[in-house]
């Protein structure tokens, strides 16, 4: 499972509207950085961010740990709504 698939799996596990989740990888200026963009519906933003950003940070930590085990690259995850 690559990082985009892992991120999509984690996000879809948290939201109500699975069909409205979009996860894409973008080119980064730094070759040692992976940029992942997550788009969810406005209704699911609270579920993804969590109180004080705890859930979003947990998702970032899990994906980053997976990256260090395989590719040893830094991962940046941007979360936004439609």
SULSUL-V828591 format. One line per field, one symbol per residue. phi: phi as a letter, one per 30 degrees, with the letter a starting at -180 (. if undefined). psi: psi as a letter, one per 40 degrees, with the letter a starting at -180 (. if undefined). Layout:
# SULSUL-V828591
phi = ???
psi = ???
This chain:
# SULSUL-V828591
phi = .ddddddddddddccccddccbbbcbdcdcdcbccccccbdedceddddidiiddddddddddddddddcchcdcccccbcd
psi = hiddddddddddddidgdefhhhihiiidheehhhhhhhiiddedddddiheedddddddddddddddddefiihhhhhii.
